[in-house]
Amino acid sequence: MSEILHKVYIGVLSTIVLFTLLAITWYGLQYYNTSLEERFYHPGHDMFKPSGVLGHGLGILGSLSMIIGVSTYMLRKRMRSMMRIGKLSHWLEFHIFLCTLGPIMVLFHTAFKFGGIVAISFWSMVAVFLSGVIGRFIYIQIPRSIEGRELNLSEVKELKGDFGNIIKKEYNLDEESFNEIIESTKRKFDVYISNPIGRYFSKRAQDSRAIRKVKNLLTKNNLSRTESGNILRLVKNEISLNRKIDRLVTMQNLFKYWHVAHLPFALVMLIIMVIHVIVTIVFGYRWIF
């Protein structure tokens, strides 16, 4: 999938989610704003109630969306026959799309009325959704190959190459500037900051100072604008790779802990959802069939 096609793909998925949310909200806003005691007398009650034509349909479509989103992504990750079909990151984006669209539909299916054992499934769904947002953030912090495979520490280090030799051979820098540029791209650790968040912002500030310093050094050397831009791009790439190395192990560990929270909530949600579906069928709720 080309970069332009990928942007179109993400745009279409995002548009579907946003359009669904706005359309259902606009269509049923008056009913959902009506108090629970008065909804029975609302002209749209038979349409929007959880067992109504639209409400029941949203529950079915939302549940199917989540089941398909979870199952297809898990099969893509674990089945050898599917591992060559598309990038894993694109499958993850489709998983996120369906598991965002599904909860929106289920939310309107409930008509914002929660109770009994189904409430456990609903709040488990909310927990799964929120933990999924956190998981997505952690996921994108872990360096990956072009196919979407997670890189290990040695593979990330191999991406660095010989930064010093490249700029020494190809660009006419004085010795002092060369040494200072090399020093500015080295990994530095603030031993006085134990808080991970504090370390993160401290490292960001160090990197920004390093880039400003390199810009000042380049202006002192007799380099063309193109050469200065190439060196600055190499410096930024080196700093970016250092960041990836610094956070790789931390993010991998966080991802393991994240599964401990995400998967149990997903299982609880799915089990209670199945029980809920069986009970509704037993009591004769057949939707339009």
N, C-alpha and C positions, 0 to 999 in steps of 0.2 A: 504494500500500500504506500503510495507516494505521500509526501508531506501535505500537499494540497488536498488530496483525497482523504487523508486522515483528519484534516481540519474540517472538511465537509461532513465526515462521519460523526465527529464529536458535535458539530453544530446541529446536525439532524437529531441526534439522541437528546441533546439538551433542549432543543425546541419542542420535541414531543413531550418531555417531562413538564416543561413550563406551560405549554398549551393545555395539557391535561389538567394541571392544577388550576389554571385560570378559568378554563371552561366549566369545570365542575363547580368551582366556587361561585362563578357568575350565575350559573343555571340554578343552583340550589341555595343561594345565600339567604333568601327570605325564609326558607324552611329551617335551615340550620340556626338562624337567629331567633327562631321561635322557641319559647321555653318548652321543656319536656312535657309539662302538664297540658299544654295547649296544642301540641303537635298533632294529636289524634284528630283535631277538628280542622287542621290545615288541608287545603285542597290538594296539596302535593304529597300528603302523607303516604298514600299507597305507592307512590313512585320512589320516594327518598328513604323510607324506613329500611332498616337492615334486611327485612324480608321482602321489600318491595322490588319492583322490576329493575329499577336503576341501582338501588342499594345492594340488592342481592347480586346483581351482575358485577358491580364493582368489587364485591368480596371475592367472587370467583376469579375474575381477571387478575386482581391483585395477588391472590394466593398463587395462581398459576405463574405469574411473572416472577415471584420470589423463588418458587420451586425450580423453574427453568433457569433462572439466573444462577442459583447455587449449584444445581446439578451439572449444567454445561461447563461451568468454570472448573468444578472439581474433576470432571471427566477429562477436560483438556490438560489438567495438571498431572493426572495419574495414569491415563491410558496411553501406552506407547504409540498406538495407531493414530492418535490425535495430536501427538506432540509436534508434528511437522505442519499442522494446519494453522497458519497465521501466527502472529506474534502473541506471546502470552499477555503482554501489556494491553493489546487490543481486546483480548478475551476478558481481561480484568475490567476494562472500560465498559464492555457490554454487560458484565456481571453487575457493575455499579449502577448502570442505567436501569436494568430490570429491578434491582433491589432498592432503587429509589422510587421508581414508578409504582412498584407493588405496594409499599407502605402508604403512599399517597392515596391509592385507591381503597386500601383497607381502612384507612382513617375515615374516609367519607362513607364507607360501608357501615361503619359503626354509628354514623350520624352523631358522632362525638358523645356517645353514651357508652360508658364502660362499666362492666360489673361481672361478678361471678368468675368462673375459671378462665373465661375468654380474656378478662382483663390482664391475667398473668401473661397470656400469649401476646397481647397488645404491647404491654410494657417491655416484654422480652424483645419484641420487634423493634421498639424504640431504642433499647440498649444495643441491639445488633446494628441498627442504622448508625447510631452515634459512634460506636466502636469501629464501624466500617470507615467512617470519616477519619478517625485517628489512624486506623490501619493504612489507609491510602497515603496519609502524610508520611508514615514510617516507610512505606513501600518505596515511595519516590526518592527517599534519602539513600537507599541502598543502591550502589552502582551496579549497572547491568550491561550485558552485551547487547548488540543490535537486535538479537533475536528475543531479548527480554529475559535471558538467563542471568541469575544472580552471580556476580563476580566475587571471587575470594580475594583475600588480601594480596597474595602474590600476583594475581592477574591485574589488580589495580596498580600495583607498583610497576609492573611492566609497561603500563601506559605512559609512565613518566618520561622514559627515554633519557638521553643525555642532554639535558637542557643547557648545562654550562658549555659543553663543546660546540653546540649549535650556534649560540650567539658569539662565542669567541672566534670561530672560524669564518662565519658569514658576515659579521658586522664589525666595523672599525670603532671599537670602544677603548677608551684609555683604561689602564690597569685598575685605577681606583674606582672608576664607575662600574667596571665589570665585577669587581669583588663585592661592591655594595649591592648590586643587583642580585648576585647569587645569594648574598646573606639575607636579603629581603624576602626571598622565596623559600627559605628554610622553615621547617616546621618548628614552631615555638609553643611552649606550654607554660601557662601561668600556674605555678605550683601553689600560689596563695589563694586561688579560687577553687573551692571544692564543689560548689554548686554547679551542676551541668549546664543550667540555663545561663548562669553568670559566665561560665567558660565559653559558651557559644557566642554571647554578645561581645565578650572580651576578644575572642579570636576574630570576629567580624571587624571590630575596630582596628585590630592589628593589621588585618589584610588591607583595609582601606588606607591606612597610613603607609603601608608598603607600596601600594599602587601609586599614591601621590608622590612618594619619594622617588620611585622609578621614573615617573613623568618628569620630575625636576632634573634628574640625572641625564635623561635623554636630551633635554634642551641644551645642556652644556656641551654635548658632543656634536661634531659636524656630521649629522645624519640627515638623510632626506625624510620627508614626511612619511613616505611609504615604509622606510626602514624602521622609523620610530614606532609606527603602527604595528609592524610585524613583531618587534621586540615586546611591545606592551601586550600584544595578544598572546605571545608565548609565556610571558610572566603571569598573566591572568589564568591561563590554562594550568600552569604549574601550581599556582595557589589553589585553584579549584580541585586539582587532583590531591593536594595535601589535605584539603577539607574532607574529601571522600575517604581518604585513608584514616583520618582522625575519627570520623563518625561511623565507619563501617562496622566495627565490632560492637559498638554501643547499639546501633540500630538493629543489627542481627539479633542481639540479646533481647531488645525490646520487642521485636517481632515474635520471638518465641513466647514471651510473657503475654503478648497481645492475643495469641491464639487461645491461651488459657481462659481469657474472658470472652472472646468472640464466639468460639464454637459452642460452649455450653448454652449460652443464651439462644443461639440459632437452633440448637436441638430442642430446647424447651419450647420455643416458638413453634417449630414444625410439628412436634408431638401433639401439643394442645390444639394446633390448627387442624390436624387430622381428626382428633376426637370431636372437635366442633363440627367439622364437615359430616362426620358419621351421625352425630346427634341430629343435625338439621335434616338429613336424608330420612332418618328413622321417623322423625316427626312430620314428614311429608312435605318439606320445603323443596320443591323441584325447580324453582325459577321458571323459565319459559318452556321447559321440556314437557 
